[in-house]
Amino acid sequence: VTTSSVTLGCHKKHQHTTKIPLPSHFSHSIQWSNVPFFTVPLARAHGKSFAHRSDLRQAKRIVVKLGSAVVTRGDECGLALGRLASIVEQVAMLQNQGREMMIVTSGAVAFGKQRLRHEILLSQSVRQALHSGQNQLKDMSLPVLEARACAAAGQSGLMALYEAMFTQYSTCTAQILVTNLDFHNDQKRRNLKSTLHELLRMNIVPIINTNDAVVPPPEPNSDLQGVNVISIKDNDSLAARLAVEMRADLLIALSDVEGLYDSPPGSDDAKLLDTFYPGDQHSITYGTKSRVGIGGMEAKVKAALWALQGGTSVVIANGTHPKVTGHVITDIVEGKKVGTFFSEVKPAGPTVEQQTEMARSAGRTLASLEPEQRSDIICALADLLTERKDQILSANKKDMEHAVSRLSPAMLKRLSLSSSKLNSLSIGLRQIAVSSQDSVGRVLRRTRVANNLELEQITVPIGVLLVIFESRPDCLPQVSALAIASGNALLLKGGKEAANTNRILHELAQEALSIHGVKDAIQLVSTREEEEDLCRLEKMIDLIIPRGSSQLVRDIQRAAKGIPVLGHSEGICHVYVDHEASVDKAIKIIRDSKCDYPAACNAMETLLVHRELLRTPLFDQIIDMLRTEHVKIHAGPKFASYLTFSPSEVKSLRTEYGDLECCIEVVDSMQEAVDHIHKYGSSHTDVIVTENEDTAEQFLQQLDSACVFWNASSRFADGYRFGLGAEVGISTARIHARGPVGLEGLLTTKWVLRGEGHTAADFSEQGSMTYLHENLPVARVLPGRRTTS
């Protein structure tokens, strides 16, 4: 306490502790004062704070502030060792990535309190045993422990704990205790900065704390009024000051709340603010401070704004939640939506959360429109696709020019639009317009539960849909039309490679929606939102539909833990050629299934051939056709065993090639083909080619795939070809929608019960009423109207 020094813990093969003497005036035992830091934060040499979360990946120098609630246990006596260990692991990992990490920590008082309580209890128990002559102890009361004494007793133990934890990662640490005077005096401040710079240069993690052994009791927040003046009165202000002095790129302040809310956390209407901008203080109210510590959210916000003004980005997040503590720091550095991000750059448009709220509000109005009105909107969009085709194709040309050197030929084909594609889209939208006449509000079931008590099951929209798609701008009008027809609000996130095309198509969709005043029902996310962050809006989004590569779908399914995902991660489609197959049909179906559009999810990936067809003219013709179409063949293990010189043997029978490649495997029977598909397929689309009707029916009945075909190409697995007008994707799930998902798959149901004062007690043993449960004829219900029988 009385010696000014920096304690260095270096954990290599041989552990040792070194004390580096500092000038005698580096630290003094003084009381806190309201002496401000500089009235204007220093400007960083490398520019302003980061404008967007995604920029945080570039952070080189990072300060991590650990609040008292993060470091201490719930009983405030002792440290939360599990949390501390996970935090140390993350800091060490980032340090080993080449970043410069600094920790501002609390915890000395709690650690000291635990230590002193143990000593007092031990002392009292010994005295009582001596006085009573018995081993049985009486009730013992503990004196109130003074915080400064606890800090003095706990500081060395806290540092020893950090050293032991960082040892596991071969990381050196150094302890620095500071007071207000160390920043108020120019020479002391220069010495402190010089020491910190030298430690960082040597790849050492400085662990900094206020010298709580010499401070007076905490004072009110009067010294934090205004962001241009700041004093060291707690670790929030200390972390902010250090971050600015050291020109840190990022300050991560961990506490026991998720971040900053627009009202006190726990209140009914409280919403977590993803981003906070200077000048927004008037829009929030502060709750009580955490269970421990001397700061509060107001102090944190003012310290964060001060650091932000000095050029350091700030994130306030929860460091106590057991599900996120193990990766909260690394998630923040990776730019994920964790806590509240402080930014000086306010976006020109609404945030994605605001867009979702706008879409939900307008979507409710859309759902209440008459079917004819929703049909009008879809027809208007169909007209706009052909009327504005020059604008659309011009925007698409720009996207193609930018993408030609970055995308594969298959992806470029998906990105490209043409007049014929737009005409086909327009036709498909008109089909959807017709089907929308009988969608929302359709009565599926009517039951007379009892006299004057009738129950109806009615189709209703799901709510807010999030559709994430890659390189396929034609997806936007299709999905928009389906959302309009089903009365759903829609949030769209397209790939940046189609940004120009998506923008014009979205403008046309909103123009059509404006006919009936529901323009905001469809929103295009144009901000720099990561897909994983969108998947965390579980309170705002009801269903996610990914459309793109299998990797995209898998990533979305993994990220969307609280939101249902409709789709398929793979399209491993099979064509089985039976020994009773027609030669012409087999050749035609195989060619179309593989070669029509190899990148499509409904393209054939594995060709199963009955063993009796080997060394027959049919098999030879199949091989010749595939070679003519430049299809690369991979041999399955069984097929390879029949050949002296075989093509390259397949690495896996569960492969989606997405190109002019396929696997050929041999089976002994239709049943073996079914078993193979169940084992290696993805339940997408599978085909049998045979002239034997009994064999075909067994295949169709036994196979558990979303689409099963007899003597037809796998490419028919498509919403447009099924007559659905369009699809939002193909689902291989076994609940809700399955196969090509069109209008019906975007609807759910609700139950409507109409009575005249009925109660459940009326139907008890002592009641006067009995259940009838009579099925009634169904008729369509229109918005705002009651059905008629």
Secondary structure as GFF3:
##gff-version 3
##sequence-region A 1 789
A	DSSP	beta_strand	5	10	.	.	.	ID=ss1
A	DSSP	beta_strand	16	21	.	.	.	ID=ss2
A	DSSP	three_ten_helix	53	58	.	.	.	ID=ss3
A	DSSP	beta_strand	61	66	.	.	.	ID=ss4
A	DSSP	alpha_helix	68	71	.	.	.	ID=ss5
A	DSSP	alpha_helix	81	96	.	.	.	ID=ss6
A	DSSP	beta_strand	100	105	.	.	.	ID=ss7
A	DSSP	alpha_helix	108	132	.	.	.	ID=ss8
A	DSSP	alpha_helix	147	167	.	.	.	ID=ss9
A	DSSP	beta_strand	172	178	.	.	.	ID=ss10
A	DSSP	alpha_helix	181	184	.	.	.	ID=ss11
A	DSSP	alpha_helix	186	201	.	.	.	ID=ss12
A	DSSP	beta_strand	204	210	.	.	.	ID=ss13
A	DSSP	three_ten_helix	212	214	.	.	.	ID=ss14
A	DSSP	three_ten_helix	221	224	.	.	.	ID=ss15
A	DSSP	alpha_helix	235	245	.	.	.	ID=ss16
A	DSSP	beta_strand	250	255	.	.	.	ID=ss17
A	DSSP	beta_strand	275	276	.	.	.	ID=ss18
A	DSSP	three_ten_helix	281	283	.	.	.	ID=ss19
A	DSSP	alpha_helix	297	309	.	.	.	ID=ss20
A	DSSP	beta_strand	313	318	.	.	.	ID=ss21
A	DSSP	alpha_helix	328	333	.	.	.	ID=ss22
A	DSSP	beta_strand	340	342	.	.	.	ID=ss23
A	DSSP	alpha_helix	352	368	.	.	.	ID=ss24
A	DSSP	alpha_helix	371	387	.	.	.	ID=ss25
A	DSSP	alpha_helix	389	403	.	.	.	ID=ss26
A	DSSP	alpha_helix	409	415	.	.	.	ID=ss27
A	DSSP	alpha_helix	419	435	.	.	.	ID=ss28
A	DSSP	three_ten_helix	436	438	.	.	.	ID=ss29
A	DSSP	beta_strand	443	450	.	.	.	ID=ss30
A	DSSP	beta_strand	453	461	.	.	.	ID=ss31
A	DSSP	beta_strand	464	469	.	.	.	ID=ss32
A	DSSP	alpha_helix	475	486	.	.	.	ID=ss33
A	DSSP	beta_strand	489	494	.	.	.	ID=ss34
A	DSSP	three_ten_helix	496	498	.	.	.	ID=ss35
A	DSSP	alpha_helix	499	513	.	.	.	ID=ss36
A	DSSP	three_ten_helix	514	516	.	.	.	ID=ss37
A	DSSP	three_ten_helix	519	521	.	.	.	ID=ss38
A	DSSP	beta_strand	522	524	.	.	.	ID=ss39
A	DSSP	alpha_helix	531	534	.	.	.	ID=ss40
A	DSSP	beta_strand	543	547	.	.	.	ID=ss41
A	DSSP	alpha_helix	550	559	.	.	.	ID=ss42
A	DSSP	beta_strand	573	577	.	.	.	ID=ss43
A	DSSP	alpha_helix	583	595	.	.	.	ID=ss44
A	DSSP	beta_strand	604	610	.	.	.	ID=ss45
A	DSSP	three_ten_helix	611	613	.	.	.	ID=ss46
A	DSSP	alpha_helix	617	628	.	.	.	ID=ss47
A	DSSP	beta_strand	632	635	.	.	.	ID=ss48
A	DSSP	alpha_helix	637	641	.	.	.	ID=ss49
A	DSSP	beta_strand	661	667	.	.	.	ID=ss50
A	DSSP	alpha_helix	670	680	.	.	.	ID=ss51
A	DSSP	beta_strand	685	689	.	.	.	ID=ss52
A	DSSP	alpha_helix	693	702	.	.	.	ID=ss53
A	DSSP	beta_strand	707	710	.	.	.	ID=ss54
A	DSSP	three_ten_helix	714	716	.	.	.	ID=ss55
A	DSSP	beta_strand	729	731	.	.	.	ID=ss56
A	DSSP	beta_strand	739	741	.	.	.	ID=ss57
A	DSSP	three_ten_helix	744	746	.	.	.	ID=ss58
A	DSSP	beta_strand	747	754	.	.	.	ID=ss59
A	DSSP	three_ten_helix	760	763	.	.	.	ID=ss60
A	DSSP	beta_strand	774	776	.	.	.	ID=ss61
###
